[in-house]
Amino acid sequence: MAKIRYSWGKVSSGDIISFRYNKKRRTVLVISPKYNLKKVDNSKVQLMSGLQLETQENRAAPNIVTILKQLGKLTIVDEDKEIYKVIFDGRKLDAERRKLASTVKLLVANKNDLYRTYDYRKMRSESPMVMLDDLESIPRRILKEAASED
Protein backbone atom coordinates (compact mmCIF):
# COMPACT_ATOMS: atom_id res chain seq x y z
CA MET A 1 0.00 0.00 0.00
CA ALA A 2 1.52 3.29 -1.12
CA LYS A 3 1.73 6.08 1.41
CA ILE A 4 2.93 9.63 1.20
CA ARG A 5 3.71 11.10 4.58
CA TYR A 6 3.01 14.81 5.04
CA SER A 7 3.83 17.22 7.79
CA TRP A 8 1.00 19.29 9.22
CA GLY A 9 2.73 22.42 7.91
CA LYS A 10 2.40 21.19 4.31
CA VAL A 11 -1.32 20.42 4.49
CA SER A 12 -3.33 22.91 2.42
CA SER A 13 -6.92 23.49 1.36
CA GLY A 14 -8.13 20.80 -1.01
CA ASP A 15 -5.80 18.05 0.22
CA ILE A 16 -7.37 14.67 0.88
CA ILE A 17 -5.51 13.29 3.89
CA SER A 18 -5.79 10.49 6.43
CA PHE A 19 -4.98 10.82 10.10
CA ARG A 20 -5.90 9.31 13.44
CA TYR A 21 -8.26 11.38 15.61
CA ASN A 22 -10.02 10.10 18.74
CA LYS A 23 -8.64 6.61 18.09
CA LYS A 24 -10.16 6.35 14.58
CA ARG A 25 -8.49 6.68 11.20
CA ARG A 26 -10.26 9.38 9.18
CA THR A 27 -10.05 10.50 5.57
CA VAL A 28 -10.78 14.21 5.23
CA LEU A 29 -10.96 16.80 2.46
CA VAL A 30 -9.25 19.82 4.06
CA ILE A 31 -11.08 23.14 3.76
CA SER A 32 -9.14 25.30 6.25
CA PRO A 33 -5.91 23.66 7.40
CA LYS A 34 -5.41 25.79 10.51
CA TYR A 35 -7.30 28.69 12.01
CA ASN A 36 -7.68 30.25 15.45
CA LEU A 37 -10.94 30.42 17.35
CA LYS A 38 -11.57 32.39 20.50
CA LYS A 39 -13.89 30.57 22.90
CA VAL A 40 -16.47 32.17 25.19
CA ASP A 41 -14.07 31.86 28.14
CA ASN A 42 -11.44 33.86 26.15
CA SER A 43 -9.20 30.84 25.64
CA LYS A 44 -7.90 30.24 22.14
CA VAL A 45 -7.95 27.00 20.22
CA GLN A 46 -6.55 26.09 16.80
CA LEU A 47 -8.83 24.11 14.53
CA MET A 48 -8.86 22.47 11.11
CA SER A 49 -12.10 22.22 9.16
CA GLY A 50 -12.94 19.73 6.46
CA LEU A 51 -15.31 17.19 5.00
CA GLN A 52 -15.00 13.82 6.66
CA LEU A 53 -15.13 11.47 3.70
CA GLU A 54 -14.53 8.18 5.49
CA THR A 55 -13.71 6.69 8.87
CA GLN A 56 -12.63 3.20 9.84
CA GLU A 57 -16.26 2.34 10.51
CA ASN A 58 -18.10 4.35 7.83
CA ARG A 59 -17.57 4.31 4.09
CA ALA A 60 -17.83 7.37 1.87
CA ALA A 61 -21.28 8.68 1.04
CA PRO A 62 -22.50 7.58 -2.41
CA ASN A 63 -22.78 11.18 -3.63
CA ILE A 64 -19.31 12.25 -2.48
CA VAL A 65 -17.87 12.57 -6.02
CA THR A 66 -20.71 14.95 -6.93
CA ILE A 67 -20.02 17.03 -3.82
CA LEU A 68 -16.28 17.12 -4.57
CA LYS A 69 -16.93 18.32 -8.13
CA GLN A 70 -19.31 21.05 -6.92
CA LEU A 71 -16.69 22.39 -4.52
CA GLY A 72 -13.95 22.73 -7.11
CA LYS A 73 -11.89 20.88 -9.67
CA LEU A 74 -10.96 17.30 -8.75
CA THR A 75 -7.40 16.74 -9.99
CA ILE A 76 -4.93 13.88 -9.96
CA VAL A 77 -1.79 14.68 -7.95
CA ASP A 78 -0.01 11.37 -8.61
CA GLU A 79 -1.54 9.04 -11.19
CA ASP A 80 0.66 6.06 -10.29
CA LYS A 81 -0.27 6.21 -6.61
CA GLU A 82 -3.85 7.38 -7.34
CA ILE A 83 -3.69 10.50 -5.15
CA TYR A 84 -6.32 13.20 -5.66
CA LYS A 85 -6.81 16.82 -4.62
CA VAL A 86 -9.66 19.32 -4.97
CA ILE A 87 -8.68 22.79 -6.21
CA PHE A 88 -11.05 25.42 -4.83
CA ASP A 89 -10.99 27.85 -7.77
CA GLY A 90 -7.93 29.71 -6.46
CA ARG A 91 -9.49 30.65 -3.12
CA LYS A 92 -6.58 31.23 -0.77
CA LEU A 93 -7.39 34.07 1.64
CA ASP A 94 -8.81 33.40 5.09
CA ALA A 95 -11.98 35.37 4.32
CA GLU A 96 -12.47 33.30 1.19
CA ARG A 97 -11.94 30.11 3.20
CA ARG A 98 -14.65 31.18 5.63
CA LYS A 99 -17.02 31.80 2.71
CA LEU A 100 -16.07 28.41 1.29
CA ALA A 101 -16.68 26.76 4.65
CA SER A 102 -20.17 28.27 4.87
CA THR A 103 -20.88 27.16 1.28
CA VAL A 104 -19.75 23.65 2.17
CA LYS A 105 -21.97 23.59 5.25
CA LEU A 106 -24.99 24.49 3.13
CA LEU A 107 -24.04 22.02 0.41
CA VAL A 108 -23.64 19.04 2.70
CA ALA A 109 -26.32 19.90 5.27
CA ASN A 110 -28.08 16.76 6.49
CA LYS A 111 -25.81 14.50 4.45
CA ASN A 112 -24.34 12.35 7.21
CA ASP A 113 -22.77 15.38 8.92
CA LEU A 114 -19.78 15.49 6.59
CA TYR A 115 -18.53 18.93 7.70
CA ARG A 116 -16.30 18.63 10.77
CA THR A 117 -13.82 20.66 12.76
CA TYR A 118 -10.82 19.04 14.43
CA ASP A 119 -8.72 20.24 17.36
CA TYR A 120 -5.25 20.87 15.98
CA ARG A 121 -3.49 19.72 19.18
CA LYS A 122 -5.21 16.32 19.09
CA MET A 123 -4.38 15.81 15.41
CA ARG A 124 -0.69 16.53 15.81
CA SER A 125 -0.10 13.28 17.68
CA GLU A 126 0.32 11.50 14.34
CA SER A 127 1.52 12.70 10.93
CA PRO A 128 -1.08 13.03 8.19
CA MET A 129 -0.67 10.89 5.11
CA VAL A 130 -2.19 10.19 1.75
CA MET A 131 -2.60 6.49 1.07
CA LEU A 132 -3.53 4.42 -1.94
CA ASP A 133 -6.55 2.97 -0.15
CA ASP A 134 -8.06 6.36 0.80
CA LEU A 135 -11.60 6.59 -0.49
CA GLU A 136 -11.54 2.86 -1.09
CA SER A 137 -15.32 2.62 -1.32
CA ILE A 138 -15.38 4.92 -4.38
CA PRO A 139 -14.38 3.02 -7.52
CA ARG A 140 -11.07 4.32 -8.93
CA ARG A 141 -12.62 4.51 -12.39
CA ILE A 142 -15.20 7.05 -11.20
CA LEU A 143 -12.56 9.24 -9.53
CA LYS A 144 -10.35 9.18 -12.64
CA GLU A 145 -13.28 10.04 -14.91
CA ALA A 146 -14.30 12.91 -12.62
CA ALA A 147 -10.74 14.26 -12.57
CA SER A 148 -10.37 14.08 -16.36
CA GLU A 149 -13.72 15.71 -17.23
CA ASP A 150 -12.47 19.28 -16.75
Protein Blocks (a to p, Z undefined) as FASTA:
>chain_A
ZZddddfklpcghiacdddeehiacddddfblbdcdddfkopacdddddddfbdfklccd
fklmmmmmmnmccddfblmlopacddeehiabfklmmmmmmmmmmmmgoihplaccddfk
lmmmpccdddfkgoklbcfklmmmmmmmZZ
